[in-house]
Structure formats: C-alpha cells, structure tokens
Amino acid sequence: KNSNQNTQTTVRNIDLTVSKDQLNSLLINDDFSQIPSYDRELYFGSWTDEDGDCQNTRAEVLIQESLSTLEFRSSKNCVVDSGEWLDPYTNNVYYLASELDVDHVVPLYNAWQSGAYLWSDFKREEFANDMLFEDHLIAVDKYENRQKGAKDPSEWMPTNQDFHCKYVAIWIEIKYLWELAITSPEYKFLDSTISSC
C-alpha cells in the first residue's frame, strides 16, 4: 500500500495568498445556541445519481480519481469494485474501493453547525454531492476518515504531513465558496498553518 507518489496527482496546486484572503473574509461564530439538533439523513440525504446513469456520487468520485482502469461489481457498471487510488490523507495507494470512504473535506455536521442549518434541503443535498469543486469530495482511507469524523482542522489533521497545507487551503476554500462560518479556534489554527506553509 505504501507509496512515495506525489500527492499532487489527486489534488491541484493551491495559492496560499488566495487562501489567506479567503480565510480573513470568513465569518467567525462561536455561538451554537440557536442551531437545531442534527440529523444527517434528514438534512443532507444520501449520495445522489445526478445524471441518472446508475453511478451515484460516491461511484463518480472513485471513477474520477482512479489512476488506472476500473473494475465494477457487475456488468451494469454501477458500483466500483477496484481501481487505483492515491489517498492524500495517508499517502498510501489503494486498489479496492471497499477500503475507501469518499470524504466530505468539510464534514456535513461541521457544515450544519457553520450555517447549513439555514439552507434549503436542496442546497444541503447539493453540498453533500458537490463535484463542481474538484476537492470537495476525496477518496480516502476509510479508517483515517472515521478518525476524522466531524472534526475541524484544529481537532484533526491527516497523518500525511505533506498534505497539511493543501488540506487547510481546501478547507478554507470550501468554507469560502459556501459562505460557511468558522470558530475562533478553527480560525487561529488555519491562520497559523497557512502562515507556516
């Protein structure tokens, strides 16, 4: 599984000046008293099949990010079985789709707490399945992803230290694009990490 491949194969280059500007434009909010309780299925739904080709968002991300030929579970080509994926969180290569989660870089619960509770159901489903921003969803080691859970970067960072600068830049960009708030500890951590990149 181990690989020394450069993580740039799956994630594009980041402009840290842009990241800094985006970070400084984000709303900081530490008051969660008005936020309704969270229900992932109810508020964000599950993976959708936007183009009706039987491949849901998870499958589409696996297809898009595979570095070699894919195998599917059946001749209908709906569910991805194997391929080759470089996980930027661990810098390991995986060949079985079952070893991977497709991660929302900004977890759905974090998005909910950051302002998505105010959105329409449609917009929340759009966020959960967004593939327009290529780093919004990333195929990663499922155990690493479960360690992350709903944590923000001040609470969890990928084990692959070479990816830290890109990870926080992606996090900031998603928050910026979707006009989501950040907490004070989140801001301090993101600012210091970006400043040291």
Residue pairs with C-beta under 8 A, 6 or more apart in sequence:
1 92
1 93
1 94
2 91
2 92
2 93
3 86
3 91
3 92
3 93
4 91
5 86
5 91
5 93
7 86
7 88
7 91
7 160
7 162
7 163
7 166
9 67
9 86
10 65
10 85
10 86
10 88
10 138
11 88
11 135
11 138
11 163
11 166
11 170
12 134
12 135
14 165
14 166
14 169
14 170
16 165
16 169
16 194
16 197
18 173
19 168
19 169
19 172
19 173
19 194
20 191
20 194
20 195
22 172
22 173
22 175
22 176
23 172
23 176
23 182
23 187
23 190
23 191
23 194
25 176
26 172
26 175
26 176
26 180
26 181
26 182
26 187
27 179
27 181
27 182
28 181
28 182
28 183
28 184
28 187
29 114
29 181
29 182
29 183
30 183
30 184
32 113
35 112
35 113
35 117
36 117
38 109
38 112
38 113
38 117
40 108
40 109
43 108
43 112
43 116
43 117
43 121
43 124
44 108
44 112
44 124
44 125
44 127
44 128
45 121
45 124
45 125
45 128
46 56
47 56
47 57
47 58
47 128
47 129
48 56
48 57
48 125
48 128
48 129
49 55
49 56
49 57
50 57
50 60
50 129
54 76
54 77
54 78
55 63
55 77
55 78
57 102
57 128
57 129
57 131
57 137
58 80
58 102
59 78
59 79
59 80
60 131
61 102
61 131
61 137
61 138
61 139
62 70
62 80
62 83
62 85
62 97
62 100
62 102
62 139
63 70
63 80
63 83
64 131
64 134
65 85
65 138
65 139
66 80
66 83
66 84
66 85
67 83
67 84
67 85
67 86
67 93
68 83
68 84
69 83
70 80
70 81
70 82
70 83
71 80
71 81
71 82
71 83
72 78
72 79
72 80
72 81
73 79
73 80
73 81
79 97
80 97
81 96
81 97
81 98
82 95
82 96
82 97
83 95
83 97
84 93
84 94
84 95
85 93
85 94
85 95
85 100
85 139
86 92
86 93
87 93
87 94
87 100
87 139
87 140
87 141
87 144
88 138
88 140
88 158
88 160
88 163
88 166
88 167
89 103
89 138
89 140
89 141
89 144
89 145
89 148
89 158
89 159
89 160
89 163
89 167
90 140
90 141
90 144
90 158
90 159
90 160
91 160
91 162
91 163
92 141
94 100
94 139
94 141
99 141
99 142
100 139
100 140
100 141
100 142
101 139
101 140
101 141
101 142
101 145
101 146
102 137
102 138
102 139
102 140
103 137
103 138
103 139
103 140
103 145
103 148
104 111
104 128
104 136
104 137
105 135
105 136
105 137
105 138
105 167
105 170
105 171
105 174
106 114
106 136
106 171
106 174
106 175
106 178
106 180
107 148
107 149
107 150
107 151
108 116
108 127
108 128
108 150
109 150
110 150
110 151
110 152
111 124
111 127
111 178
111 180
114 175
114 180
114 181
114 182
115 178
115 179
115 180
115 181
116 123
116 124
116 127
116 178
116 180
119 127
127 178
130 136
130 137
131 137
133 173
133 174
133 177
135 170
135 173
135 174
136 174
144 158
144 159
147 156
148 156
149 156
152 171
152 182
152 183
152 186
152 189
153 167
153 168
153 171
153 186
153 189
153 190
153 193
154 183
154 185
154 186
154 188
154 189
154 190
157 164
157 167
158 164
158 167
164 193
164 197
165 193
165 194
165 197
168 189
168 190
168 193
168 194
168 197
169 194
169 197
171 190
172 190
172 194
174 180
175 181
175 182
182 190
